[in-house]
Amino acid sequence: MKGLFSRLAFTGFGPVALANETPPLHVIEGKRARQLRNQLRDSCPRRPGVYGMVDPAGELVYVGKAKCLRSRLLSYFRRKSRDPKAGRIVQSTRLIAWEHTPNEFAALLRELELIRRWQPRFNVHGQPHRRRRGYVCVGRQPAPYVFLAHRVPSTALAVYGPVPAGPKAREAVRRLNDCYRLRDCPQAQEMIFADQSELFALPLTPGCLRHAIAACSGPCAAICNRAEYASQVAAVRHFLEGEDPELLAALERDMATASAELAFERAAALRDKLDALRWLNEHLARLRAAEQQSLVYPVNGHDGDDRWYLIRGGFVRAGVSSPRQTADRQRAAALLAEVYHAGDSPGPPSLDEIDGVLLVAAWFRRHAGERARTLTPGQALALCDG
């Protein structure tokens, strides 16, 4: 059975998604670390790029990026200063491959692309299936509620995220339904609103205990009408969209009051509820800020290889050479029209895009001055027309 599900042998990184071209690949081989180190000293350049480590079986086991390839790769062979993981990678390596990129930003984008494509075993961040994510959704008629889904449902009234689909997300979703008194029962449960006309009105009881503890409005037992329930659904959507912080403020006040009254158990319960909802609120706020980035990012490259990166919805949709010649200006104008065409909203990032959205957001957080160099799509198009 050994080797039945083995990975493909490494033959090259493959094409760059943004450019649809395959850059030249540089390769060195050696059975000993000393041989690899000596070859790096002789041939590895001081310029941005990505690199990969390949084991004796021909499997790509690690992908990295570097602002300076030479310095980064040689650091793996400094035993006293490298971390233990770097040592394990070098012990598994018999071949090192690298390719040049125009700039450090391009190296980051390429690194993420290669990790998702090859899924090397020593890489943690960027692996497509290592961290499960889901969407916080509001929907499922006739009495909508908040739920977590791994794919965007076509019937959802609103979708937020994606977010890490772990215990915190599940806890936050449960707390939201409790705070806004929305049902969370199975779809098979019949909903009977107070304003529904019944030929023979019979006494109804809720299908669970949540109404008894003030965690549900009881739409299954004619306790609330459609308009009342709809207002609660609208309120939870306002919270998820960052438009109503009152819920968090109210929980903070209640927790402070409980602590002052020495009701420590109640204070602890309120703290747990607040922590879950604050985590979700902060995560969605960061994501909203990232998704609102629709701009053109000009980056100066190595040896004059300057590029424009077209970012929409926080995700790099295309890259093109800076428009200096007529042909470059025409190509850039066509891409601008394609990426930023009016009337089309990119919607929430897909599970394949979210790592790229977070990468762009992190880049501009670390390099705050770079934002001043960005262009609006209109400004970029004007430069192409000029």
C-alpha positions, -999 to +999 in steps of 0.1 A: +000+000+000+030+023+004+030+049-023-006+043-034-015+079-026+019+094-030+022+129-043+034+138-078+071+143-082+082+179-084+090+191-120+084+228-116+062+253-098+039+258-128+024+289-143+017+322-124-021+326-121-020+364-124+002+364-155-006+330-170+030+325-177+057+302-163+088+320-151+123+304-155+131+279-127+166+278-111+176+245-095+205+232-074+210+196-061+231+180-035+231+150-012+247+169+017+238+203+032+273+216+026+269+210-012+236+228-013+250+257+007+281+261-015+259+261-047+237+287-031+267+310-025+277+306-061+244+310-079+216+325-058+209+362-064+200+390-041+165+397-053+129+388-044+114+355-052+099+322-040+117+289-033+109+253-027+126+224-009+124+190-025+131+157-006+149+126-020+116+111-032+110+142-054+082+156-033+080+194-027+080+196+011+082+233+017+076+266-001+087+300+010+091+336-002+120+360+003+127+397-002+163+386-008+165+350-019+202+346-012+200+358+024+169+338+032+181+305+017+216+307+033+199+313+067+187+277+066+223+265+068+233+285+099+229+259+126+233+283+156+207+308+145+180+288+126+149+274+143+144+237+147+118+235+119+144+250+095+168+223+105+142+195+098+135+210+064+172+211+054+176+175+066+148+165+042+161+185+013+181+172-017+170+198-042+163+236-039+144+254-066+136+291-069+121+316-093+124+354-093+095+378-088+093+415-096+089+425-059+082+413-024+044+417-028+045+394-059+065+369-039+039+368-012+011+362-037+031+335-055+040+318-022+003+315-013-006+303-048+021+276-046+011+264-011-025+260-022-014+242-054+012+218-039+002+216-002+038+210+011+038+191+043+060+216+062+038+246+053+011+255+078-004+288+068-023+289+035-031+252+033-066+249+017-080+222+040-060+227+072-082+254+086-119+250+082-140+281+075-177+287+072-202+315+066-224+331+091-258+331+074-293+345+082-321+326+065-344+295+062-379+306+060-406+310+073-388+321+105-352+330+097-324+325+122-286+326+123-266+295+113-232+284+102-227+269+067-196+257+049-210+269+015-231+299+008-267+287+006-287+301-023-317+307-001-299+328+026-312+363+032-277+375+042-242+360+043-212+372+064-177+359+065-161+335+060-149+329+096-130+301+112-156+274+117-146+263+151-161+263+186-160+301+188-180+306+157-206+280+168-208+296+202-213+331+187-241+318+164-259+302+194-255+334+214-269+355+186-300+334+183-305+336+221-299+374+223-323+382+195-348+355+205-346+337+171-355+301+168-328+275+161-349+244+158-349+220+128-366+229+096-392+201+102-406+221+131-438+238+120-440+276+124-474+291+134-473+329+139-499+347+159-513+365+129-520+332+110-557+325+107-567+291+119-601+275+113-600+257+146-577+275+170-561+250+194-538+258+223-502+255+213-470+248+233-435+257+221-414+228+207-386+234+231-376+251+264-359+281+248-391+303+250-394+295+287-359+309+293-365+340+271-342+328+244-368+324+217-399+343+206-419+312+200-428+314+164-438+277+165-465+284+190-483+315+178-466+336+205-453+363+182-465+376+148-446+378+116-438+415+119-424+412+154-402+383+143-390+401+112-379+431+133-357+407+154-342+393+122-335+428+109-319+437+143-295+407+141-285+417+106-277+452+117-254+437+144-237+414+119-232+443+095-215+464+122-243+490+123-256+484+158-231+479+187-258+483+213-259+445+221-222+445+232-226+477+252-257+463+270-239+431+278-209+451+292-233+471+314-251+440+327-218+423+335-206+454+354-239+455+373-237+418+382-201+422+394-211+452+416-239+432+431-215+403+438-235+380+414-204+364+401-220+335+384-242+358+364-213+380+356-193+350+344-221+339+322-224+374+307-187+375+302-187+342+282-216+355+260-198+388+255-165+372+246-181+350+219-200+379+203-171+403+205-149+378+188-173+375+159-179+412+157-142+420+156-135+393+130-163+405+107-151+441+111-116+432+100-131+413+070-154+442+061-124+466+061-105+442+039-134+436+014-138+474+010-104+477-007-109+482-044-078+499-057-049+497-081-015+492-063+015+502-083+047+485-071+083+493-083+101+461-093+136+447-096+154+460-127+125+483-137+100+455-138+072+477-123+037+462-120+001+473-113-020+450-090-057+453-095-074+447-061-112+444-059-131+432-029-098+429-010-085+402-035-058+407-062-078+400-094-051+407-119-015+420-124-002+439-154+031+457-163+030+494-155+016+512-186+046+530-202+042+519-239+010+521-260+006+483-259+010+483-221-016+511-217-041+493-239-036+460-220-040+478-186-071+496-197-087+464-209-080+447-176-093+477-156-126+475-175-128+438-169-120+438-132-139+469-122-169+468-145-199+486-131-229+469-117-211+437-106-205+431-069-178+405-061-198+395-030-183+378+000-149+362-006-150+325-014-131+299+007-104+299-020-101+337-019-101+344+018-064+337+024-056+361-004-079+388+011-063+384+045-028+385+029-036+419+012-050+433+044-020+422+064+004+437+038-012+471+041-012+469+079+025+462+079+033+488+052+009+516+061+028+541+039+021+520+008-016+529+008-007+564-002+008+551-034-024+534-045-048+546-072-085+545-076-096+526-107-107+559-123-072+574-117-055+544-132-078+544-162-070+581-167-033+574-168-039+547-194-059+571-216-033+598-212 
